[in-house]
Amino acid sequence: MKPESAQLRERILDLLRAPNYRPLDKIELGKALGRKSGVRMNLNAILREMERDGEIARIRKNRYVLPAEADLVTGTLSVHQSGFAFLPRKEGEPDLYIAAENTGTAMHGDKVVARITRDERYARAKGRDRAEGRVIRILERAHDTIVGTLQQSKNFFYVVPDDPRIVHNVYVQVPPRTPLPKTPRPGDKVVINTPVYHPFFAIIGELRCELACCWQLRPYTIKMTEP
């Protein structure tokens, strides 16, 4: 890491730690740090890196805070085949338990931000030994693609992932918007890309036909929410 980048990260943390700090967005942070508009691109990159590393977190209206101030945890999600997941926290703190219905569209190995919904005291009162939370944002996918089998119900097409730790079916649009030599059919093994912010997928069928599809927010899919 360049010395100027390290210094900027420390200045950002000092600002967020200040007793009188109020959550600021990236433009307001730039002004508070005395950054001129011509060098704010570097600030944006540093903010993205710090968020990905779990040093800072974004809340409503894309304002930045220290994660602990907003009961947020950043880490790599570990999903069990049954659907529930765990998110590691700081050394010495128990992992954050996330029920299957609270993982959203996050998958095993994704870098995510989760909000603590029930702390350790509440958990102990309920006879549990871990705090609980829910995923509110995906920062980075573990894999660019997932493999699964195309299926069809009465009203829509969907893909069942091969990895049992990916518990959500992926809903797709068939036939494709762009004409192709052959449209994948139910039972075909396909590959789907997994973008974070714009969930549009590319499917490859048995004849390696590419199909542009979208992940639709159906009843079985959980819509991501902002903190």
N, C-alpha and C positions, 0 to 999 in steps of 0.2 A: 504494500500500500504506500502511495506517495505521501511524503510528510504533510503536504498541504491538505490532502484528503483526510488524513488522520486528525489534523488540527481542526478541520471543519466538523468532523464527526463529534469531536469533544466539545466544540462550541455549541453544537446543536443539543447535546445531552445536558450541558450546563444550563442552557436556556430552558429546557423542559423540566429541569430539576428545581428551578427557581421557585420560591414559595408563592410569589405573586403571578406565576405563569398562568395564562388562560390559553386554551387550545387554539392554535393558529394553523391556517392552511399554508401551502408551500409559498404562495406569493407573500403572505404576511410574514412568514418565517424569513424569507429573503430580505425583506425590509428591516426586520428586527436584527438580522445579522449584518446589515449594511452591505448586502450583496447588490451590485448593480445589475440591471436587466440583462446586460450582455454576458454575464457569467452565471446566470441562474440555471443554465442547462447542467452545469456541474453540480449544483445544489440538488436538482431533481434526481440526478443519478445517485448521489450519496443518500438521499432520502429513500430511494427504492432499495438500495443495498442494506441500509439500516433496518428497514421494515422486514426485508427477507431474513435478516440475521436475528430478528426478534428484539432489537435494541429499542425500537420505537414502534408505535402502532397507529393506524388511522381509525378515527371514529367518524361520526356523522359529518357530512359536508367536507369530507377529506381533510379533517383537521388532525394534527399529530399530538400524541401524548406518550408518556411512558406507559408500557403495557400494564404494570401493576396498578396504576392509577385508574384504569378502566376495567380491571378484572379480566385482562386479556392475556392469552398465552400463545406464543408462536413456536411451532416445532414441526417435526415430521410425523405424520399420522401413521399409526400401526393398526390395521384393521383385522379383526378376527373373522374366521369363516362364517360365524353366526351373525355378523353384521355390526356388532359393537366395536368400539375402537378405544385406543389409549393415545394420549399425547404426553410425551415426556416434559417435565418441568425442570426448574433449577435443581442442582445437586442437593440431595437431602430432602426434597419435597416429593411426595408420592405422585405418580402419573395421574393425569386428568382423565377420568372415565367419560366416554361419550357414547350414549346409547345409539343404536342403529338409526333411529328416526331423527337423530340430531347431527348426523354426519353430512347432511346435505348431498351435494353431488361430488364430494371429495372421495378420493380413492386411496388405496393402500400406498404409502410412500410419498404422498403429496405433502408439500410444505404448506401449512395452513395457519390461520389465526382462529382461535376458539375463545369464546367468552365463558367465564366461570359462572354457572347458574346456581350451583349449590356448593357452599364451602365445606371444609372439613367438619366444622361443628355441626352443621345440619346433617351431613352424611353420618356422623357418629350417632346422632339422635335417631336416625333411621336404621341403625345397625349396619352401616356400610363403613368401609375403611378408606374411601377415596372421595375427593371432590368430583363434581360432575360439571360438564360443560356442553356447548354445542358449537359446531363449526360455523363461522360467519363469513369467512373469506378464504379463497384458495390463492396462494401466492405463486406457487410453482407446481407444475405437474411432475410426477415421478417418471412418467413415460409419455412420449408424444403420441403413441397409438396403443390401442387395445385390440385384441382378437376375440371374435365371438361368432355366434351362429344367427343368421337372419331368421326371424320368425314373424308370423302374421296372425293377428287376432281379427275379430269381426270388423273393427273400425280403423286399425292402424298397424304399421310395421314397427318392429323393435328388434334389437340385437341383445342376445344373452351372452355376456362376457364369459370366456373360458376360465378366467381366474376367479375362483370361488370367493376371494376376498373383495371383489367388486360386486357389491350387493344390489346395485341399481341397474335395471334394464335401460338400454339406451334407445330412445324413440327416434325413428328416422322417417324421412319422406321418400316414398317410392310411388311412381317412377321418378327418376331424377329430373331436375329442371333443365339440364343440358342433355340433349339426345346422345345416347351411347350405343355402341354396337350390340350390347346385350345387357339387359337389366337383371341384376341379381335376384334370385328367387328364394322363397323360404327354404331353409335347409342349407343354403350356401354358407361357406365359411368366409367371413369378411373381416377387414381391418378398418378401424375407426380412429380418426385423429381425436385428440382430447385437448382442445384449446381451453384456456382459463376464462377469458372474458367474453369471447364470441363463439358460442358452442356450435360451430358448423363442422361437419365431419366429412371425410372422404372414405368411401367403402370400396374395397377391392373384392370382386366375386371370383368364382372358380375360373373364369376366363380372363381374370385380371382387368375387368371393366371398372372404371372409376365412377363413383356416384356421389354427387354433392348432396348432403343431407343435413337436416337440422335436428337438434335436441329440443323437443317440444316439452313445455311444462305440463305434463299430464298428471293425473291424480297420484301416480306411483312415484313421481319425481318430486323432490322437495326443493322449493324455490329458495335460493340463497337470500339472506337478509343482511342488511347493514346494521352495525351496532348502534 
